[in-house]
């Protein structure tokens, strides 16, 4: 069983879903909004019952706990999985939640990073499943305005020009990615609609340019992203 915590309907597993299906995995989406009025119900979920937990992205902040109490419940869920070393993947907001669960601060960056930019892998990153996502293989979609300090005992795997902490590993089975290796060209069109307000308010970012870059880079990322995800799954499951 793979549990997937989703914060927005259109920010889903995208290309990663087919990888899990090919492995015969049962996918269970958990909608974070369903717990908005009763976050204690999320806290009562068995944090260790599934083979893999994936926490996806979303436009809210880890620091919005007073507005969205389920964020605290997600962090508590992650703390249990981290303590047990259970396979866990965080993407964008999910990565920031993992960092927070490990005691790191989450804060606004100097500028938003929205668009396609290459990753720079550390030596540890080059020797991990992230090797499939290196700049020589593909460009990467970034969509965030906040970031995190590297948690104590975490291993940095990737950086970008604007943000030094883009990916880290904690232990052998916990992986946090601030970028979006799961995205497809088709899914990006949903993002353009869902995030049009943020796009319009961000200097230097437009749907037309994002669409042009997506047309250029998304298909290659989809291929490399599936290679990455399959490789990582083989390591942790």
ChimeraX commands (.cxc) that place a marker at each C-alpha (Angstrom):
marker #1 position 0.00,0.00,0.00 radius 0.5
marker #1 position 1.20,3.49,-0.91 radius 0.5
marker #1 position -0.49,6.34,0.94 radius 0.5
marker #1 position -0.34,9.72,-0.78 radius 0.5
marker #1 position -1.26,12.92,1.05 radius 0.5
marker #1 position -2.56,15.41,-1.51 radius 0.5
marker #1 position -3.23,19.10,-0.81 radius 0.5
marker #1 position -4.69,20.03,-4.22 radius 0.5
marker #1 position -6.55,17.73,-6.59 radius 0.5
marker #1 position -4.45,18.75,-9.60 radius 0.5
marker #1 position -1.12,18.36,-7.80 radius 0.5
marker #1 position -1.05,14.58,-7.93 radius 0.5
marker #1 position 1.47,11.81,-8.56 radius 0.5
marker #1 position 1.42,12.53,-12.31 radius 0.5
marker #1 position 4.06,10.33,-14.00 radius 0.5
marker #1 position 4.92,8.59,-10.74 radius 0.5
marker #1 position 1.48,6.97,-10.65 radius 0.5
marker #1 position 2.23,4.77,-13.67 radius 0.5
marker #1 position 5.53,3.66,-12.08 radius 0.5
marker #1 position 3.71,2.51,-8.96 radius 0.5
marker #1 position 0.99,0.82,-10.99 radius 0.5
marker #1 position 3.60,-1.08,-13.00 radius 0.5
marker #1 position 4.95,-2.43,-9.72 radius 0.5
marker #1 position 1.48,-3.54,-8.68 radius 0.5
marker #1 position 1.24,-1.04,-5.84 radius 0.5
marker #1 position -2.13,-0.06,-4.44 radius 0.5
marker #1 position -2.37,3.75,-4.31 radius 0.5
marker #1 position -4.51,5.46,-1.68 radius 0.5
marker #1 position -4.92,9.23,-1.95 radius 0.5
marker #1 position -5.52,10.98,1.37 radius 0.5
marker #1 position -7.03,14.44,0.79 radius 0.5
marker #1 position -5.58,16.87,3.33 radius 0.5
marker #1 position -8.62,19.14,3.02 radius 0.5
marker #1 position -10.84,16.34,4.31 radius 0.5
marker #1 position -9.13,16.81,7.68 radius 0.5
marker #1 position -9.38,20.60,7.78 radius 0.5
marker #1 position -12.19,20.56,10.34 radius 0.5
marker #1 position -11.01,17.46,12.19 radius 0.5
marker #1 position -7.19,17.31,12.06 radius 0.5
marker #1 position -7.21,14.84,14.95 radius 0.5
marker #1 position -8.57,12.25,12.51 radius 0.5
marker #1 position -5.37,12.51,10.48 radius 0.5
marker #1 position -3.36,12.11,13.67 radius 0.5
marker #1 position -5.17,8.84,14.31 radius 0.5
marker #1 position -3.97,7.26,11.06 radius 0.5
marker #1 position -1.50,4.43,11.51 radius 0.5
marker #1 position 1.75,6.10,10.46 radius 0.5
marker #1 position 3.55,2.81,9.93 radius 0.5
marker #1 position 0.93,0.64,8.22 radius 0.5
marker #1 position 1.84,1.42,4.61 radius 0.5
marker #1 position 4.91,0.45,2.59 radius 0.5
marker #1 position 5.47,4.01,1.38 radius 0.5
marker #1 position 4.14,7.46,2.26 radius 0.5
marker #1 position 4.32,10.28,-0.28 radius 0.5
marker #1 position 3.41,13.85,0.67 radius 0.5
marker #1 position 2.80,16.10,-2.33 radius 0.5
marker #1 position 2.99,19.85,-2.86 radius 0.5
marker #1 position 0.56,22.71,-2.43 radius 0.5
marker #1 position 0.36,26.51,-2.16 radius 0.5
marker #1 position 0.14,26.64,1.63 radius 0.5
marker #1 position 3.04,27.05,4.06 radius 0.5
marker #1 position 4.30,24.76,6.78 radius 0.5
marker #1 position 3.97,27.88,8.96 radius 0.5
marker #1 position 0.21,28.11,8.31 radius 0.5
marker #1 position -0.62,25.71,11.13 radius 0.5
marker #1 position -2.99,28.18,12.81 radius 0.5
marker #1 position -5.02,28.33,9.59 radius 0.5
marker #1 position -4.67,24.67,8.59 radius 0.5
marker #1 position -4.29,22.54,11.74 radius 0.5
marker #1 position -3.85,19.38,9.67 radius 0.5
marker #1 position -0.29,20.58,8.93 radius 0.5
marker #1 position 0.70,19.79,12.50 radius 0.5
marker #1 position -0.92,16.38,12.15 radius 0.5
marker #1 position 1.13,15.72,9.01 radius 0.5
marker #1 position 4.33,16.71,10.81 radius 0.5
marker #1 position 3.51,14.37,13.69 radius 0.5
marker #1 position 2.83,11.59,11.19 radius 0.5
marker #1 position 6.21,12.23,9.60 radius 0.5
marker #1 position 8.01,12.21,12.95 radius 0.5
marker #1 position 6.72,8.70,13.58 radius 0.5
marker #1 position 7.81,7.46,10.17 radius 0.5
marker #1 position 11.23,9.08,10.46 radius 0.5
marker #1 position 11.79,7.49,13.87 radius 0.5
marker #1 position 10.89,4.10,12.40 radius 0.5
marker #1 position 12.89,4.63,9.20 radius 0.5
marker #1 position 9.86,3.89,7.02 radius 0.5
marker #1 position 10.15,4.81,3.31 radius 0.5
marker #1 position 8.86,8.35,2.85 radius 0.5
marker #1 position 9.02,10.84,-0.03 radius 0.5
marker #1 position 8.20,14.54,0.23 radius 0.5
marker #1 position 7.77,16.73,-2.84 radius 0.5
marker #1 position 7.84,20.55,-2.57 radius 0.5
marker #1 position 5.58,21.28,0.43 radius 0.5
marker #1 position 6.08,17.63,1.36 radius 0.5
marker #1 position 9.84,18.18,1.48 radius 0.5
marker #1 position 9.38,21.24,3.68 radius 0.5
marker #1 position 7.16,19.21,6.00 radius 0.5
marker #1 position 9.88,16.57,6.31 radius 0.5
marker #1 position 12.45,19.28,7.05 radius 0.5
marker #1 position 10.16,20.74,9.71 radius 0.5
marker #1 position 9.59,17.30,11.25 radius 0.5
marker #1 position 13.38,17.05,11.55 radius 0.5
marker #1 position 13.57,20.38,13.38 radius 0.5
marker #1 position 14.60,22.67,10.51 radius 0.5
marker #1 position 13.23,26.17,10.02 radius 0.5
marker #1 position 10.96,26.88,7.04 radius 0.5
marker #1 position 11.10,30.44,5.72 radius 0.5
marker #1 position 10.55,32.64,2.65 radius 0.5
marker #1 position 13.34,32.75,0.11 radius 0.5
marker #1 position 14.70,35.93,-1.43 radius 0.5
marker #1 position 12.55,35.35,-4.51 radius 0.5
marker #1 position 10.15,32.75,-5.79 radius 0.5
marker #1 position 11.55,30.01,-7.96 radius 0.5
marker #1 position 8.90,29.24,-10.58 radius 0.5
marker #1 position 10.00,27.71,-13.85 radius 0.5
marker #1 position 12.45,25.29,-15.41 radius 0.5
marker #1 position 16.01,25.31,-14.09 radius 0.5
marker #1 position 18.71,22.62,-13.89 radius 0.5
marker #1 position 19.81,20.93,-10.71 radius 0.5
marker #1 position 23.36,20.73,-9.44 radius 0.5
marker #1 position 23.96,17.42,-7.69 radius 0.5
marker #1 position 26.35,16.90,-4.82 radius 0.5
marker #1 position 28.63,13.86,-4.86 radius 0.5
marker #1 position 26.07,12.07,-2.71 radius 0.5
marker #1 position 23.38,13.07,-5.19 radius 0.5
marker #1 position 25.40,11.74,-8.12 radius 0.5
marker #1 position 25.64,8.40,-6.35 radius 0.5
marker #1 position 21.90,8.23,-5.67 radius 0.5
marker #1 position 18.76,7.75,-7.73 radius 0.5
marker #1 position 18.87,11.50,-8.38 radius 0.5
marker #1 position 21.62,10.84,-10.94 radius 0.5
marker #1 position 18.81,10.49,-13.49 radius 0.5
marker #1 position 17.79,14.10,-12.80 radius 0.5
marker #1 position 21.17,15.76,-13.29 radius 0.5
marker #1 position 21.50,18.78,-15.57 radius 0.5
marker #1 position 23.04,16.65,-18.31 radius 0.5
marker #1 position 19.84,14.60,-18.49 radius 0.5
marker #1 position 17.02,17.13,-18.00 radius 0.5
marker #1 position 15.87,20.48,-16.75 radius 0.5
marker #1 position 13.69,20.55,-13.63 radius 0.5
marker #1 position 10.42,22.22,-12.71 radius 0.5
marker #1 position 10.59,24.40,-9.60 radius 0.5
marker #1 position 7.55,26.05,-8.02 radius 0.5
marker #1 position 8.08,27.42,-4.53 radius 0.5
marker #1 position 8.70,30.61,-2.58 radius 0.5
marker #1 position 9.81,29.09,0.70 radius 0.5
marker #1 position 12.74,26.90,1.59 radius 0.5
marker #1 position 14.42,25.26,4.57 radius 0.5
marker #1 position 17.69,24.91,6.40 radius 0.5
marker #1 position 19.33,21.52,5.98 radius 0.5
marker #1 position 18.27,19.41,8.97 radius 0.5
marker #1 position 20.91,18.02,11.31 radius 0.5
marker #1 position 22.33,14.69,10.07 radius 0.5
marker #1 position 20.63,15.06,6.67 radius 0.5
marker #1 position 22.67,14.51,3.50 radius 0.5
marker #1 position 22.39,17.26,0.89 radius 0.5
marker #1 position 21.77,15.82,-2.59 radius 0.5
marker #1 position 20.98,18.76,-4.87 radius 0.5
marker #1 position 20.99,22.54,-5.21 radius 0.5
marker #1 position 19.88,25.09,-7.78 radius 0.5
marker #1 position 21.27,28.51,-8.66 radius 0.5
marker #1 position 18.75,30.27,-6.41 radius 0.5
marker #1 position 18.34,27.75,-3.58 radius 0.5
marker #1 position 21.16,25.72,-2.02 radius 0.5
marker #1 position 18.95,23.15,-0.30 radius 0.5
marker #1 position 16.87,21.47,-2.98 radius 0.5
marker #1 position 17.01,17.81,-1.96 radius 0.5
marker #1 position 18.21,15.79,0.98 radius 0.5
marker #1 position 18.23,12.27,2.31 radius 0.5
marker #1 position 17.75,11.40,5.95 radius 0.5
marker #1 position 18.80,7.92,6.90 radius 0.5
marker #1 position 18.36,5.41,4.11 radius 0.5
marker #1 position 14.63,5.72,3.39 radius 0.5
marker #1 position 13.57,9.36,3.83 radius 0.5
marker #1 position 13.84,11.60,0.75 radius 0.5
marker #1 position 12.86,15.28,0.46 radius 0.5
marker #1 position 12.67,17.02,-2.93 radius 0.5
marker #1 position 11.75,20.71,-3.15 radius 0.5
marker #1 position 11.30,20.46,-6.94 radius 0.5
marker #1 position 8.81,18.52,-9.09 radius 0.5
marker #1 position 10.24,15.48,-10.92 radius 0.5
marker #1 position 6.74,14.00,-11.25 radius 0.5
marker #1 position 5.27,16.67,-13.53 radius 0.5
marker #1 position 4.01,16.04,-17.07 radius 0.5
marker #1 position 3.14,18.44,-19.85 radius 0.5
marker #1 position -0.54,17.55,-19.54 radius 0.5
marker #1 position -0.60,18.17,-15.80 radius 0.5
marker #1 position 1.14,21.52,-16.17 radius 0.5
marker #1 position -1.88,22.88,-18.02 radius 0.5
marker #1 position -3.92,22.25,-14.87 radius 0.5
marker #1 position -1.30,24.10,-12.84 radius 0.5
marker #1 position -1.52,27.12,-15.15 radius 0.5
marker #1 position -5.23,27.39,-14.36 radius 0.5
marker #1 position -5.00,26.56,-10.66 radius 0.5
marker #1 position -2.04,28.84,-9.97 radius 0.5
marker #1 position -2.89,31.72,-12.33 radius 0.5
marker #1 position -3.16,34.17,-9.41 radius 0.5
marker #1 position 0.35,33.39,-8.20 radius 0.5
marker #1 position 1.72,33.48,-11.74 radius 0.5
marker #1 position 0.20,36.92,-12.34 radius 0.5
marker #1 position 1.71,38.28,-9.12 radius 0.5
marker #1 position 5.24,36.97,-9.73 radius 0.5
marker #1 position 7.61,39.20,-11.68 radius 0.5
marker #1 position 9.17,37.60,-14.72 radius 0.5
marker #1 position 6.75,34.66,-14.78 radius 0.5
marker #1 position 3.98,34.16,-17.34 radius 0.5
marker #1 position 1.83,31.31,-18.58 radius 0.5
marker #1 position 3.12,31.82,-22.12 radius 0.5
marker #1 position 6.77,31.42,-21.09 radius 0.5
marker #1 position 6.04,28.54,-18.73 radius 0.5
marker #1 position 4.08,26.78,-21.48 radius 0.5
marker #1 position 6.91,27.30,-23.96 radius 0.5
marker #1 position 9.49,25.93,-21.53 radius 0.5
marker #1 position 7.22,23.05,-20.56 radius 0.5
marker #1 position 6.86,22.08,-24.22 radius 0.5
marker #1 position 10.65,22.07,-24.47 radius 0.5
marker #1 position 11.53,20.23,-21.26 radius 0.5
marker #1 position 8.57,18.24,-19.87 radius 0.5
marker #1 position 8.74,15.11,-22.02 radius 0.5
marker #1 position 12.40,14.56,-21.21 radius 0.5
marker #1 position 11.74,15.14,-17.52 radius 0.5
marker #1 position 8.87,12.66,-17.59 radius 0.5
marker #1 position 11.21,9.98,-18.91 radius 0.5
marker #1 position 14.02,10.80,-16.49 radius 0.5
marker #1 position 11.61,11.26,-13.59 radius 0.5
marker #1 position 10.25,7.76,-14.07 radius 0.5
marker #1 position 13.79,6.36,-14.17 radius 0.5
marker #1 position 14.61,8.20,-10.95 radius 0.5
marker #1 position 11.47,7.10,-9.14 radius 0.5
marker #1 position 11.77,3.48,-10.22 radius 0.5
marker #1 position 15.40,3.42,-9.08 radius 0.5
marker #1 position 14.57,4.95,-5.71 radius 0.5
marker #1 position 11.69,2.53,-5.15 radius 0.5
marker #1 position 14.01,-0.38,-5.85 radius 0.5
marker #1 position 16.33,0.94,-3.14 radius 0.5
marker #1 position 13.76,1.44,-0.39 radius 0.5
marker #1 position 11.05,-1.17,-0.98 radius 0.5
marker link #1:1,2 radius 0.2
marker link #1:2,3 radius 0.2
marker link #1:3,4 radius 0.2
marker link #1:4,5 radius 0.2
marker link #1:5,6 radius 0.2
marker link #1:6,7 radius 0.2
marker link #1:7,8 radius 0.2
marker link #1:8,9 radius 0.2
marker link #1:9,10 radius 0.2
marker link #1:10,11 radius 0.2
marker link #1:11,12 radius 0.2
marker link #1:12,13 radius 0.2
marker link #1:13,14 radius 0.2
marker link #1:14,15 radius 0.2
marker link #1:15,16 radius 0.2
marker link #1:16,17 radius 0.2
marker link #1:17,18 radius 0.2
marker link #1:18,19 radius 0.2
marker link #1:19,20 radius 0.2
marker link #1:20,21 radius 0.2
marker link #1:21,22 radius 0.2
marker link #1:22,23 radius 0.2
marker link #1:23,24 radius 0.2
marker link #1:24,25 radius 0.2
marker link #1:25,26 radius 0.2
marker link #1:26,27 radius 0.2
marker link #1:27,28 radius 0.2
marker link #1:28,29 radius 0.2
marker link #1:29,30 radius 0.2
marker link #1:30,31 radius 0.2
marker link #1:31,32 radius 0.2
marker link #1:32,33 radius 0.2
marker link #1:33,34 radius 0.2
marker link #1:34,35 radius 0.2
marker link #1:35,36 radius 0.2
marker link #1:36,37 radius 0.2
marker link #1:37,38 radius 0.2
marker link #1:38,39 radius 0.2
marker link #1:39,40 radius 0.2
marker link #1:40,41 radius 0.2
marker link #1:41,42 radius 0.2
marker link #1:42,43 radius 0.2
marker link #1:43,44 radius 0.2
marker link #1:44,45 radius 0.2
marker link #1:45,46 radius 0.2
marker link #1:46,47 radius 0.2
marker link #1:47,48 radius 0.2
marker link #1:48,49 radius 0.2
marker link #1:49,50 radius 0.2
marker link #1:50,51 radius 0.2
marker link #1:51,52 radius 0.2
marker link #1:52,53 radius 0.2
marker link #1:53,54 radius 0.2
marker link #1:54,55 radius 0.2
marker link #1:55,56 radius 0.2
marker link #1:56,57 radius 0.2
marker link #1:57,58 radius 0.2
marker link #1:58,59 radius 0.2
marker link #1:59,60 radius 0.2
marker link #1:60,61 radius 0.2
marker link #1:61,62 radius 0.2
marker link #1:62,63 radius 0.2
marker link #1:63,64 radius 0.2
marker link #1:64,65 radius 0.2
marker link #1:65,66 radius 0.2
marker link #1:66,67 radius 0.2
marker link #1:67,68 radius 0.2
marker link #1:68,69 radius 0.2
marker link #1:69,70 radius 0.2
marker link #1:70,71 radius 0.2
marker link #1:71,72 radius 0.2
marker link #1:72,73 radius 0.2
marker link #1:73,74 radius 0.2
marker link #1:74,75 radius 0.2
marker link #1:75,76 radius 0.2
marker link #1:76,77 radius 0.2
marker link #1:77,78 radius 0.2
marker link #1:78,79 radius 0.2
marker link #1:79,80 radius 0.2
marker link #1:80,81 radius 0.2
marker link #1:81,82 radius 0.2
marker link #1:82,83 radius 0.2
marker link #1:83,84 radius 0.2
marker link #1:84,85 radius 0.2
marker link #1:85,86 radius 0.2
marker link #1:86,87 radius 0.2
marker link #1:87,88 radius 0.2
marker link #1:88,89 radius 0.2
marker link #1:89,90 radius 0.2
marker link #1:90,91 radius 0.2
marker link #1:91,92 radius 0.2
marker link #1:92,93 radius 0.2
marker link #1:93,94 radius 0.2
marker link #1:94,95 radius 0.2
marker link #1:95,96 radius 0.2
marker link #1:96,97 radius 0.2
marker link #1:97,98 radius 0.2
marker link #1:98,99 radius 0.2
marker link #1:99,100 radius 0.2
marker link #1:100,101 radius 0.2
marker link #1:101,102 radius 0.2
marker link #1:102,103 radius 0.2
marker link #1:103,104 radius 0.2
marker link #1:104,105 radius 0.2
marker link #1:105,106 radius 0.2
marker link #1:106,107 radius 0.2
marker link #1:107,108 radius 0.2
marker link #1:108,109 radius 0.2
marker link #1:109,110 radius 0.2
marker link #1:110,111 radius 0.2
marker link #1:111,112 radius 0.2
marker link #1:112,113 radius 0.2
marker link #1:113,114 radius 0.2
marker link #1:114,115 radius 0.2
marker link #1:115,116 radius 0.2
marker link #1:116,117 radius 0.2
marker link #1:117,118 radius 0.2
marker link #1:118,119 radius 0.2
marker link #1:119,120 radius 0.2
marker link #1:120,121 radius 0.2
marker link #1:121,122 radius 0.2
marker link #1:122,123 radius 0.2
marker link #1:123,124 radius 0.2
marker link #1:124,125 radius 0.2
marker link #1:125,126 radius 0.2
marker link #1:126,127 radius 0.2
marker link #1:127,128 radius 0.2
marker link #1:128,129 radius 0.2
marker link #1:129,130 radius 0.2
marker link #1:130,131 radius 0.2
marker link #1:131,132 radius 0.2
marker link #1:132,133 radius 0.2
marker link #1:133,134 radius 0.2
marker link #1:134,135 radius 0.2
marker link #1:135,136 radius 0.2
marker link #1:136,137 radius 0.2
marker link #1:137,138 radius 0.2
marker link #1:138,139 radius 0.2
marker link #1:139,140 radius 0.2
marker link #1:140,141 radius 0.2
marker link #1:141,142 radius 0.2
marker link #1:142,143 radius 0.2
marker link #1:143,144 radius 0.2
marker link #1:144,145 radius 0.2
marker link #1:145,146 radius 0.2
marker link #1:146,147 radius 0.2
marker link #1:147,148 radius 0.2
marker link #1:148,149 radius 0.2
marker link #1:149,150 radius 0.2
marker link #1:150,151 radius 0.2
marker link #1:151,152 radius 0.2
marker link #1:152,153 radius 0.2
marker link #1:153,154 radius 0.2
marker link #1:154,155 radius 0.2
marker link #1:155,156 radius 0.2
marker link #1:156,157 radius 0.2
marker link #1:157,158 radius 0.2
marker link #1:158,159 radius 0.2
marker link #1:159,160 radius 0.2
marker link #1:160,161 radius 0.2
marker link #1:161,162 radius 0.2
marker link #1:162,163 radius 0.2
marker link #1:163,164 radius 0.2
marker link #1:164,165 radius 0.2
marker link #1:165,166 radius 0.2
marker link #1:166,167 radius 0.2
marker link #1:167,168 radius 0.2
marker link #1:168,169 radius 0.2
marker link #1:169,170 radius 0.2
marker link #1:170,171 radius 0.2
marker link #1:171,172 radius 0.2
marker link #1:172,173 radius 0.2
marker link #1:173,174 radius 0.2
marker link #1:174,175 radius 0.2
marker link #1:175,176 radius 0.2
marker link #1:176,177 radius 0.2
marker link #1:177,178 radius 0.2
marker link #1:178,179 radius 0.2
marker link #1:179,180 radius 0.2
marker link #1:180,181 radius 0.2
marker link #1:181,182 radius 0.2
marker link #1:182,183 radius 0.2
marker link #1:183,184 radius 0.2
marker link #1:184,185 radius 0.2
marker link #1:185,186 radius 0.2
marker link #1:186,187 radius 0.2
marker link #1:187,188 radius 0.2
marker link #1:188,189 radius 0.2
marker link #1:189,190 radius 0.2
marker link #1:190,191 radius 0.2
marker link #1:191,192 radius 0.2
marker link #1:192,193 radius 0.2
marker link #1:193,194 radius 0.2
marker link #1:194,195 radius 0.2
marker link #1:195,196 radius 0.2
marker link #1:196,197 radius 0.2
marker link #1:197,198 radius 0.2
marker link #1:198,199 radius 0.2
marker link #1:199,200 radius 0.2
marker link #1:200,201 radius 0.2
marker link #1:201,202 radius 0.2
marker link #1:202,203 radius 0.2
marker link #1:203,204 radius 0.2
marker link #1:204,205 radius 0.2
marker link #1:205,206 radius 0.2
marker link #1:206,207 radius 0.2
marker link #1:207,208 radius 0.2
marker link #1:208,209 radius 0.2
marker link #1:209,210 radius 0.2
marker link #1:210,211 radius 0.2
marker link #1:211,212 radius 0.2
marker link #1:212,213 radius 0.2
marker link #1:213,214 radius 0.2
marker link #1:214,215 radius 0.2
marker link #1:215,216 radius 0.2
marker link #1:216,217 radius 0.2
marker link #1:217,218 radius 0.2
marker link #1:218,219 radius 0.2
marker link #1:219,220 radius 0.2
marker link #1:220,221 radius 0.2
marker link #1:221,222 radius 0.2
marker link #1:222,223 radius 0.2
marker link #1:223,224 radius 0.2
marker link #1:224,225 radius 0.2
marker link #1:225,226 radius 0.2
marker link #1:226,227 radius 0.2
marker link #1:227,228 radius 0.2
marker link #1:228,229 radius 0.2
marker link #1:229,230 radius 0.2
marker link #1:230,231 radius 0.2
marker link #1:231,232 radius 0.2
marker link #1:232,233 radius 0.2
marker link #1:233,234 radius 0.2
marker link #1:234,235 radius 0.2
marker link #1:235,236 radius 0.2
marker link #1:236,237 radius 0.2
view
